[in-house]
Structures are given as structure tokens and as C-alpha cells.
Amino acid sequence: MVHPVVKKMAVTLALVAITASCSSTGSAPPTATIAEAPPVTLKIYMWDAIFQEDVFQKLIAEPVKKKHPNITLQQIVRGPQTQPDSIVTNADNEVDIIMAWNDVLVQFQELKLLGDITPDVKKAGLDLGLFDAQVLDGMRDGEKKEILYGLPFAQDFYALFYNKDLFDKFGVAYPKDGMTWEDTIELAKKLTREDGGIQYKGLDPEGPEKLGNALSLPFVDPKTQKATLDTEEWKRVFETLKQIYGITGNQNTISNHAGTVNRFAKDKNVAMYASHGVVSGLAQSDVNWDIAQYPSFKDKPNLYGMVKAYALCITTTSKHREQAMQTLQVMTSDEVQLAYTKSTALLSALKNPEMNKHFGEDLPLLKGKHIEGIFKSKPAPFVAQSMYSGKARPPLEAKFKDVMAGKDINTALREAQEEATKQIDALKK
């Protein structure tokens, strides 16, 4: 699924000028002079179409060319004819670098396209201490933490987006930072009401997956490849969601991400929306919105959904590993990272505090918004994904609907586990 963040930011991004030298912090001196380096063209496979070509050239290709004149970059964007398996089946799609969300890297692992880049990092002299440790950990193998599949480029964030007009309409104080789910549910009760023939909903948390992410819950154990739905942790998620959707008038249909964004941004009948990847969906909306810190579970304060970041990976098939590593160093340099985070709705992967200070400052959409609330939470630890995770999510969501229709939670989770197991076993055969 194409992630929505940044796609609509092309005009803003095109105005970004990388005027500073894009030095790769901590990199070792090149082994050859610029004049001696042979020209190479590196292909970058993009999971999402986040860069229009002019923006890609301005933000990525030109800084790389400035630092390494021998390197030319070409992007290949995932599409009907360029699915991940095409990288290994079509010579024209052979790539050197993969840029994809860390939670979909399992697809490339299955294709044997990912390997440990630690030797490349050491050879280049790159200091991994420059990255946010939690985000960097989201790039590692789920079991063998010493294996590093890629470098983080940018990370998404969770927040509580709210419609100020609805709070004003019903005379309710705006949400505050630091609220628990219990606090947020009580607030939602005050905003869930029918008025003028319109049913207003107090809170939309976007279904089980998002709450499960805040508890670092996998759908499938990547080691055993078995569903992990019938657990006390998922029971906790169901119990919390039942309280939310159990508010009279507040039951929302579990939809895809874009559909949920539209309920908040276009229909404007949702007072609070707790999720990630929302900002770009607000670009074409006139909803009067602001941000508060994402709600927390009481025993896990100041945590939102687990690490979701773009990974930059050197493919196992690349014939230009040194040049690919040089490219990664430029893309994760202070200069490129600062330009990117100023111009988009994604956070830098670097732990340099200057990055967050300038987050979104070139986006008119974020002017005057309480973005400070974003930084009061940290992502929950990332858990390794399984190639079968996509088969376990639908049964979980279907059984939650049964819970809202009256089914016992324990029974629903047991049935979700059984259904997911059947689907996974069928695929294995």
C-alpha cells in the first residue's frame, strides 16, 4: 500500500535548495580521487512514489552528484510492472539500493535481496551512533540483532489529531498532551452526539492494528511462522477498542487508512483521530485541526506505535556496493536530512536535536500547529515481521466486528487464531 505521507508535498520539496556541502559525517576518505573514480549509474527501488522526478533530482541526486561526481542515480518506483520480485526476474529492474518501510523488508528478505551491511558501514567509517538508536534497531534482524539490513532515512510518527471546530461547537476543552487511553475515552464520550441530523463521533483509533503497534504486537511469530493472535496482549487491545466503539454513536467501520483519514479530513464528523500518516491527507482539506500527544497505555507512558521508518538497503546483487554506501552516507547526512525534515511531514532518523527543531518548518500546513506534542512520545520497539502477517490481520479485524456484535473476546481471539492458522498453512502448502 502506498504510504500517503509526502506524495502531496512535491511543490514544497521542489523549492528545497541544498546549499550546504553534503558531507557524509564520519565517512572514510575515498580510496580514489574524484578524477579517477569511474562513472556509475545506481538504481534505487522506491517502495512508495514519494519523489516526483524533479524533487528526486533536487533532494537526492544532486547532493550525491555534488559529493561524488561519478555517481548518477535513477529511481525505479514500485508499480504493476515493478513489483519486488521483478528485481530478480527482470534484468532491466536490477537495483543497487532499496528504499522501503522497515515493516515490508521481509518481502525483500524472502527474495534474498537483503544482507548485512555492517561490513559496508565499517569500511566507510560511518558512525552508527549518529542515528536514533530505537529507529536504527528497527533496521536489524528480528533474531540476530547484529545483522543490520539498512540505514534509516526518515520515520513516521503517531499523534492525536483533533477537529477544533467540533470541540468549540460542543463546548469541550481541547485534548491535552499526556493523556491515557482512559482519559481519551472519557473525552470522546463528551463529543459523541447527534446534532442537526449528523452523528458526530468522538474518537477513531483506526482499528486493532494501530493499538497493537503501541504494544509491539506481531500478527505472526517470524521464527515459528505461526499466528500470535490468541494472547493476553491482543485481548487488552480488544477490550480497549470495545470501550471506544462501545460509546453509543461512536462505532466506526474498520476501513483502510485512506478511508479513515477521509472520515476526519473530508467528512469532518470525527472529533479525534489517533493514527500516523495523516498530515498529507489534510493538505486538501479545510478541517480546522490541531495535534496533541498520542494517547498511551497506563503502564507504557509516552509510547506510540512501533518504529515505522524508511530503510535504505544495499542489495545483495549490487555490483557497486562502495558507491551505494557513499550514496547512503549522503542521504543520511545532516544537510539532506535537515532539508527533508523541514519540507515534509516525516521525522529525521538522526538523533541530532536540531532536526526536530526544524521539523516541517517549510510546510505552511503545519504553521501554528502544536507539533511539540509529537516529540513527547517515542516509538515502541519494532518487532520482526513475517511474510504471512498479511494473512493474520483480516481474521483479527473480522473477529473484532463479531465482538462488537456480542461475541465473547476470548472466543473471538481463539477463532481469529484458528482462521489465521488455516490461511498460513494453506500458503505453506
N, C-alpha and C positions, 0 to 999 in steps of 0.2 A: 504494500500500500504506500503510495507516495505521501510522504510526510508533508503537511501543509505549510510549515514554517518556512519563510524566506522566499517562496515562489513569487509572491506579490511584491517583493522588496527590490525588484530588479532596477527600477528607475533610481531609487536611492543608492543602491550599490554602484550603479554606473557612474555616480558622481564622486565615488571614493577615489582619492588620489594617494597613492603610496609614495610619499615624497622622501621618507627616510630610507636609509640603506637597510635592506632586508637581510642583515647578517644573521647567520644561524648560531644562536648562542650556544657556546660550549662545543662547537664543531672543531674537528681537527683540520690543520692546513691541508689543502688539496694536494694530492700526490703528483699532479702535473700542473703546469702553468695553463692559464686560460688559452693561450695561443696553441698549446699542444693538445688540448682536450678535443677529441673527435666529436663531431656533431651527432646527436642522438635525438630521436623523437620518442617520447614516453607517452603511453596511452593510460589515461585514468578512467576507470569504470565508476560511474556515478549511480548509486542506488536510487537517488532522487534527482529530479531535474531542478536542482537548487540554483544553478548558474545558467542564465542565458549566455550566449557565446561572448558578447561584448563584456559582460560582467566577469565571466571566467578569465578572459584575457586581462582585464584591468586588475582584478583582485588576486589572481593566482599566477597566470602565465607570465605576465610582465615582471613581477617581482622575482620569479625564478630566473627569467632570462637576464635580469639585471645582475643577479649574483652569479649565475652560471650561463654565460652567453652560448654555450654549446648545447644547452637543453631546450628543446621545443616540446610543449605539452599539447596533447589532444585529448578531449574528453569524449567518452562513449557513455551515453545515458541509457539506463535500463528501459527497455520497451518491448513490444511484441517480438521483434526480431533479435533482441539483445538481452535475453534472459541470462541469468548466471551461467547456465550450462553451455551457452553459446561461446563462452570464453575458452572452453576446452574443445569444442566441436567445430568452431569456425576460426580459421587462421586469421581472418580479417579482424576478428574481435579479440585477438590475443592482447592482453593488457599487462602493464607493469605495476600499477597501483590500483587498489580497490578502495573506494570511499563509501562506506555504508554504516548504518546504525549497528552498534555492537550487538543488539539483540537479534540481528539477522545474519551475523557472521557464520552461524552454524551451517548455513546453506553453502557457503564457500569452503568451509572445512570438509563437508561431505564430498566436495568436488576435488579435494586435495590441492586447493589453491592457496591455502594459508599455512604458514610455518612460523617458527620462532624467529623474530627479527632482532633478538638480543645481540647476536654477533654483529649485525649491521650497526646497531646503536653504539656498541663498544668501539668498533672500528672508526666510526665517525666522531667519537669523543663526545657524544651528546649526553648531557646531564639530565637523567630522568627525574631528578629532584625538582626540575622546573615545573613539572605538571602537578595538578591537584592529585594527591595520592589516591583518593577514592575513585576518581574518574579513570586514572591510569589502571587501577585494579580491574575496572570493567573491560579492559582490553586483554586480560590474561585468560589462560585456560582455566576452566572451572575446577579441575582437579589438580593439575600441575601448575601451580601459581608462578613457577619460574619461567614458564613459556609465555612470551609476550607476542600477541598476534599483530598488534599495530600501535600507532600513536594516536591519542585523542586529538581531534581537531576542534570540535565545538560540542557543547552539551545543552540539552533541553532542560526545562525547569517546570515544576508544578506550582500552581498558585490558586487562590480562591478569587475568581473573577465575579464581580457583582454589578448589578444594574442599579445605579444610584437613583434613577427616577422611580423605581418601584419602592425602594426604601423611603424616599421622600413622600410618595403617594400614600403609603400606609403609616407614615409617622414612626418608622422604626430606625434606631441608630445603626449606622454603618458597621459592618464586621470589623473586628479588631485583630491585630496580629496575636499569635499565641493561643488561638482557640483550639480546644479539643474537638473531636467529632461530636461529643455530647453537647458541648456549647453550641456548635453549629446547627445541630438538630433542633435545639430549643429555639434558636433564632429562626430556623426555617419554618417552624410552626406558626410564627407570627406573620409570615409573609405568604403562606399558602392559603389562598382565599379566592372566592369568585367575586368579581366586581364588574358591573356593566356587561354581563354575559360572557366574560372572559375568565377562564380558570388560570389563575396565576400559581406557579409552583415555586416553593421556597428554595429548593436545593436539588441540583442534579450532579451526582458524583460519577456518572458515566459507567456504572455497572461494576461487576466483581473484579475485573482485571485491574482497574486503577487502584482500588483499595488494597488488593492483593500485592500490588507492586510496592506499596508503602511498607509492607511486611516482608518483602523479598521472597514472595511465594512463587515457586515454579509450578507449571502445569504438569510437567513430566520430569522425572529424575533423569538427567542426561547420562548417568552411569548405568542405571538398570534399564532405561528406556521404558519405564512403567509410569502410568498416571499417578499423580500425587494430589488427588482432589479430596479424598475422604480423610481429612485431617482436622485437628482442633483449630488450626490457624484459619483454614477456609471456613470453618464453622463460625469463627469470630467475624469474618468478613460478611458472611450471610446474615448474621444477627445484626450487625451494624446497618447493612443495607435494608434489612427488613424494617428497622426503626425509621429510616429515611423515607422509603417508599410507602411505609405504613401510615404516614401522615395523610389524613383524609384530603384527597385532591392533589397529592404530590406524586402519585405513581407515574413514572416516565417509562416509555418503551425503550428498552436497551437497543441502541442503534449503533451504526458505525460512527467513527469520530466526527466526520464531516456533518452528519445529521445532527449530532448532539451540539456541535458548535452553532449550527443554524438555529436551533431552538433558542439559544441565548442571544445570538447576534442579530438574527433576522426576525424571528417570531416575537422576540422580546417579552416572553411570558415566563421566563425563569429568573428568579431574583439572584441566586448564587449558583455558580458553575465551578466545580472543583476538578481541574484537569491540567494537562500540558498541551503545548502546541496550539494555543488558542489565538495568539496575537494576530497572525496573518488573516485569520477568519474575521477579525474585527476591522480590517482595513477598508472593506467596502460597506461597513455598517455604520448607522448613525446612533447606535445604542450609547447611552451615557454611562460609561463603565469605569471601574477602577479595580485595584488589586489589593488583596490582603494576603497574609501568610497562609499557606496551605494548612488545613486542619491536621492535627496529629492524634494518634492513639495515645492514651494517657501514659502508658509505660514506654512509649517511644517518641518523646517530645522532639520537636524541630526536625522531623524527618518527613520527606515526601517520597514520591515514587522512586524506585531503584534507578541507578545510573542509566541514562539513555544518552549516548554520545556518538557522534560520527567518528569512526575509526579510519585511520589511514594505514593500509596494509600493503606491503610489498609482496607480490605474488611469487609463488614457488617457481613459476615458469619464466619469470623476467630474466632477460639476458643483460639487463643494465641495472643491477642491484645498487651499485655505488651511486649512480646518477639518480636512481629512485630515492635513495636515502637522502641525498642532497636536496631533492625536491621536498621531502617530508620535513627537513630541517627549516627550509624557508617557510613552508606553510604553517609551521608551529612557532615561528619566530615572533618576537614581541611586536614587530611592525605589522605583519599580516594579521596576527590575532587581534591587535588593537583596532585596526581598520574594520575587521569583520564584526567584532562585537559592538562597535559604535554604529554599524549600519544595518544590523539585523536584530532579530528577537531571539538569538541564541547566545549562550554564555561562552566565554573563552574556556579552554581546557587548562590553561596555565594558572598557577596559584599566585601569580603576580597580582597584588591587590589593586594595582592601577587599572586592571582590566574591568573589574566590576564597577569601579568609579565612573567609567565612561560607557557603561552598557547602554545601548540604544540611544545615545545622545544625538545621533543624526536622524532619528526617526521621529517625525512630527507626531506620529500616532502615540508615542509614549510620553510626550511632553505633559508635565503636571501630574503624571500617574505615580502612585505610591509604590515605586519599584523596590524601595527599601525592604518591603515585606518579602520579596523573593529571596533575599540573601540571609534571612533569619532561619531558614531551613537548609538542610543538606540532603543530598540523595541517599536513599537506603542502599546498602551494599548490593551489587549486581550478583545475580545467580546465573550460572551457566544455563543456556537454553538447549532444548532438544529439537531435532528435526521433526519430531512428532507433536510439538507443543500446539501447533495449529489445529490438531485433531482433538485436543482435550478442552480447548476453550469453548466451542459451541455447546457441548453437553453440559458444561458448568453453567453457562448462561441460560440454557433451556430449563435446567432444573431449578434455577433461582426463580424463574417465572412460575414454576409449579409451587414453590414455597409461598409466593405472593397469592397464589390461588388456594392456599390452605394446607399444602403438604408439609409434613414434619421435616425440619432441616437435616437431621441425621439420615433420614430415609433418602432425601433428595441428593445428598452428597454421596451416599453409597451407590445410588443409581447412576449418578454422573460418573463415578469411578468405573463402574461396570461398562457403561456405554463407551467411555473413552478407551478402555482396555480393549474392547471389541474392535474399535476402529484402528487402533495401533497394531493389534495382532493381524488384522486383515492386510494392512500395508506391509508388514514384515513378510507375510507370505507371498 
